[in-house]
């Protein structure tokens, strides 16, 4: 799945650029059409996993916090979900700042920015397709998660101190390698719940991802704006530092059951 995401990162800017040459409106119409295709695929090609057990929609289900109630009392799951939230939040740093940071620090133009995004997409896809599985199989999911966090955090710190545009490209290898952590974490989470709760788990993870997409850009652009006149690398340092918040959750979650099960 993550490899598909990486390929999308490569194809998206290319298609958007080509269609933008015809009309500034064309990329948006194309995006709407692709979303419509996804909708039709979900309606007609994806079977309902609990077709005979569909439950009526209740008002309580509309509560945005309701998707997390099922995890109450599940200490390991709650700890790992906290790690998931932090990792997704850290991922909002490049999502929010890559373009503006490249322009301000390296004086990149639109073409160079597009090339950098495509390069990262390719590296991310290769890492997911060729590295994630073997690393998890050899080291175990717990160690793969830790390795991914270390690689990503190191990449953020190096990028914060990079002084030339070309330096960003070898640093991308670390950032792409950091992507091995998320599949390992999701596998560990899936091991902690039974089949009946897999849908609830995925719904909760999607809710956390949406929350970080709201909080992350606001947080990191605020840090960037506040520090741009002195040194514009603080947002990357802040992102790397957030990984330290995972240590208590990892200690409580992974070493009390999740890690042992995942590393078998």
C-alpha positions as CSV (number, residue, x, y, z in Angstrom):
1,X,0.0,0.0,0.0
2,X,2.8,2.4,0.9
3,X,4.5,1.6,-2.4
4,X,1.4,2.5,-4.3
5,X,1.4,5.8,-2.4
6,X,4.9,6.4,-3.5
7,X,4.0,5.7,-7.1
8,X,1.1,8.2,-6.8
9,X,3.6,10.8,-5.6
10,X,5.5,10.3,-8.8
11,X,2.6,10.2,-11.2
12,X,0.5,12.9,-9.5
13,X,2.8,15.9,-10.2
14,X,3.6,14.7,-13.7
15,X,-0.1,14.4,-14.6
16,X,-0.9,17.6,-12.9
17,X,1.8,19.4,-14.8
18,X,0.8,18.0,-18.1
19,X,-2.9,18.9,-17.6
20,X,-2.0,22.3,-16.3
21,X,-0.5,23.0,-19.7
22,X,-3.9,22.7,-21.2
23,X,-5.9,24.6,-18.6
24,X,-5.4,25.7,-15.0
25,X,-8.7,24.0,-14.3
26,X,-7.9,20.6,-15.9
27,X,-5.9,19.1,-12.9
28,X,-8.8,19.7,-10.6
29,X,-11.3,18.1,-12.9
30,X,-8.9,15.1,-13.3
31,X,-8.6,14.8,-9.5
32,X,-12.4,14.9,-9.2
33,X,-12.8,12.2,-11.9
34,X,-10.3,10.0,-10.1
35,X,-12.1,10.4,-6.9
36,X,-15.3,9.5,-8.6
37,X,-13.6,6.4,-10.0
38,X,-12.6,5.4,-6.5
39,X,-16.1,5.9,-5.3
40,X,-17.5,3.6,-8.0
41,X,-14.9,1.0,-7.3
42,X,-15.8,1.0,-3.6
43,X,-19.5,0.7,-4.5
44,X,-19.4,-2.1,-7.0
45,X,-16.1,-4.0,-6.7
46,X,-15.3,-4.1,-3.0
47,X,-17.4,-6.5,-1.0
48,X,-18.8,-5.8,2.4
49,X,-16.7,-7.7,5.0
50,X,-19.7,-8.0,7.4
51,X,-22.6,-8.1,4.9
52,X,-24.8,-10.3,7.1
53,X,-24.0,-8.3,10.2
54,X,-24.5,-4.7,9.1
55,X,-25.5,-2.6,12.0
56,X,-27.9,0.4,11.8
57,X,-26.4,3.8,12.0
58,X,-26.8,5.3,15.4
59,X,-26.5,9.0,16.5
60,X,-23.7,8.1,18.9
61,X,-21.6,6.9,15.9
62,X,-21.5,10.4,14.5
63,X,-19.4,11.5,17.5
64,X,-15.8,11.9,16.2
65,X,-14.5,10.5,19.5
66,X,-16.7,7.4,19.3
67,X,-14.2,5.7,17.0
68,X,-11.7,5.5,19.9
69,X,-14.0,4.2,22.6
70,X,-13.5,0.6,21.6
71,X,-9.9,0.8,22.6
72,X,-10.6,1.8,26.2
73,X,-8.8,-0.5,28.5
74,X,-6.5,-1.8,25.8
75,X,-3.3,-0.4,27.0
76,X,-1.0,-1.8,24.3
77,X,-3.3,-0.6,21.5
78,X,-3.7,2.9,23.0
79,X,0.1,3.2,23.4
80,X,0.7,2.1,19.8
81,X,-2.0,4.4,18.5
82,X,-0.2,7.3,20.3
83,X,2.9,6.4,18.4
84,X,0.9,6.2,15.2
85,X,-0.4,9.8,15.8
86,X,3.1,11.2,16.5
87,X,4.5,9.5,13.4
88,X,1.7,10.9,11.2
89,X,2.2,14.3,12.8
90,X,5.9,14.3,12.1
91,X,5.1,13.4,8.5
92,X,3.2,16.7,8.1
93,X,6.5,18.6,8.2
94,X,7.6,17.9,4.6
95,X,4.0,17.9,3.5
96,X,3.6,21.5,4.8
97,X,7.0,22.9,4.2
98,X,8.9,21.1,1.4
99,X,8.0,23.6,-1.3
100,X,8.5,26.8,0.7
101,X,11.6,25.5,2.4
102,X,13.2,24.5,-0.9
103,X,12.4,28.0,-2.3
104,X,13.7,29.8,0.8
105,X,16.8,27.7,1.7
106,X,17.9,26.4,-1.8
107,X,16.3,28.9,-4.1
108,X,14.6,26.1,-6.0
109,X,12.3,26.9,-8.9
110,X,9.1,25.0,-9.8
111,X,10.9,22.5,-12.0
112,X,13.4,21.6,-9.3
113,X,10.7,21.2,-6.7
114,X,8.8,18.9,-9.1
115,X,11.9,16.9,-9.7
116,X,12.6,16.6,-5.9
117,X,9.0,15.4,-5.3
118,X,9.3,12.8,-8.1
119,X,12.7,11.6,-6.8
120,X,11.3,11.2,-3.3
121,X,8.3,9.3,-4.6
122,X,10.5,6.9,-6.5
123,X,12.8,6.4,-3.5
124,X,9.8,5.9,-1.2
125,X,8.3,3.3,-3.6
126,X,11.5,1.4,-3.8
127,X,12.0,1.4,-0.1
128,X,8.5,0.1,0.5
129,X,8.6,-2.5,-2.3
130,X,12.2,-3.8,-1.7
131,X,13.3,-2.9,1.9
132,X,10.3,-3.0,4.2
133,X,9.5,-6.7,4.0
134,X,13.1,-8.0,4.3
135,X,14.0,-5.6,7.1
136,X,10.9,-6.6,9.1
137,X,11.5,-10.3,8.5
138,X,15.2,-10.0,9.5
139,X,14.9,-7.6,12.5
140,X,11.3,-8.0,13.6
141,X,8.6,-5.4,13.4
142,X,9.6,-3.7,16.6
143,X,13.2,-3.1,15.5
144,X,12.0,-2.1,12.0
145,X,9.8,0.5,13.6
146,X,12.7,1.9,15.7
147,X,15.0,1.9,12.7
148,X,12.5,3.8,10.6
149,X,12.1,6.4,13.3
150,X,15.8,6.8,13.6
151,X,16.3,7.1,9.8
152,X,13.5,9.7,9.5
153,X,14.6,11.8,12.5
154,X,18.2,11.8,11.2
155,X,17.1,12.9,7.8
156,X,15.1,15.8,9.3
157,X,18.1,16.9,11.3
158,X,20.5,16.7,8.3
159,X,17.9,18.6,6.2
160,X,17.7,21.3,8.8
161,X,21.4,22.0,8.4
162,X,21.7,21.4,4.7
163,X,23.1,24.4,2.8
164,X,23.0,23.3,-0.8
165,X,20.1,22.0,-2.8
166,X,21.9,18.9,-4.0
167,X,22.3,17.8,-0.3
168,X,18.5,17.3,-0.1
169,X,18.7,14.4,-2.6
170,X,20.9,12.0,-0.7
171,X,19.1,13.0,2.5
172,X,15.9,11.7,0.7
173,X,17.4,8.2,1.0
174,X,17.1,8.5,4.8
175,X,13.6,10.0,4.6
176,X,12.4,7.2,2.3
177,X,14.0,4.6,4.5
178,X,12.1,6.1,7.4
179,X,8.9,4.8,5.7
180,X,9.6,1.3,6.8
181,X,8.4,2.2,10.3
182,X,4.8,2.8,9.5
183,X,4.0,-0.6,7.9
184,X,5.7,-2.3,10.9
185,X,3.6,-0.3,13.3
186,X,0.4,-1.0,11.5
187,X,1.2,-4.7,11.5
188,X,1.8,-4.6,15.2
189,X,-1.5,-2.8,15.8
190,X,-3.4,-5.4,13.7
191,X,-1.9,-8.2,15.8
192,X,-3.4,-6.7,18.9
193,X,-7.0,-6.8,17.8
194,X,-9.2,-9.7,16.6
195,X,-10.8,-9.9,13.2
196,X,-14.0,-8.3,14.3
197,X,-12.3,-5.1,15.4
198,X,-10.0,-4.7,12.3
199,X,-12.4,-2.3,10.7
200,X,-12.7,-0.2,13.9
201,X,-8.9,-0.1,14.1
202,X,-8.5,1.1,10.6
203,X,-11.3,3.7,11.1
204,X,-9.5,5.0,14.2
205,X,-6.2,5.2,12.4
206,X,-7.9,7.1,9.5
207,X,-9.3,9.5,12.1
208,X,-5.9,10.1,13.6
209,X,-4.4,10.6,10.2
210,X,-7.1,13.2,9.4
211,X,-6.5,14.9,12.7
212,X,-2.7,15.2,12.0
213,X,-3.5,16.7,8.6
214,X,-5.3,19.5,10.4
215,X,-3.0,20.1,13.3
216,X,0.3,19.4,11.6
217,X,0.3,22.2,8.9
218,X,-0.9,24.7,11.4
219,X,1.8,23.8,13.9
220,X,4.8,23.5,11.6
221,X,4.0,26.5,9.4
222,X,3.6,28.5,12.6
223,X,7.1,27.4,13.8
224,X,8.5,28.1,10.3
225,X,6.9,31.6,10.2
226,X,8.2,32.4,13.7
227,X,11.8,31.4,12.9
228,X,12.2,32.3,9.3
229,X,14.0,35.6,10.0
230,X,16.6,33.9,12.1
231,X,17.0,30.3,11.0
232,X,14.4,28.3,9.0
233,X,15.5,24.8,10.1
234,X,13.7,24.8,13.4
235,X,10.5,23.1,12.0
236,X,12.6,20.1,10.9
237,X,14.3,19.9,14.4
238,X,10.9,20.1,16.0
239,X,9.7,17.2,13.8
240,X,12.7,15.1,14.8
241,X,12.3,16.0,18.4
242,X,8.7,14.7,18.4
243,X,9.9,11.2,18.0
244,X,11.3,11.4,21.5
245,X,7.6,11.6,22.7
246,X,7.3,8.0,21.4
247,X,9.7,6.6,23.9
248,X,7.3,6.4,26.8
249,X,4.6,4.9,24.6
250,X,7.0,2.4,23.0
251,X,8.3,1.4,26.4
252,X,4.8,0.9,27.7
253,X,3.3,-0.7,24.6
254,X,6.0,-2.7,22.8
255,X,7.9,-4.2,25.7
256,X,4.7,-5.3,27.5
257,X,3.3,-7.6,24.7
258,X,3.3,-6.0,21.3
259,X,7.0,-6.3,20.7
260,X,7.3,-9.9,21.7
261,X,4.3,-10.9,19.6
262,X,5.5,-8.9,16.6
263,X,9.0,-10.3,16.7
264,X,8.1,-14.0,16.7
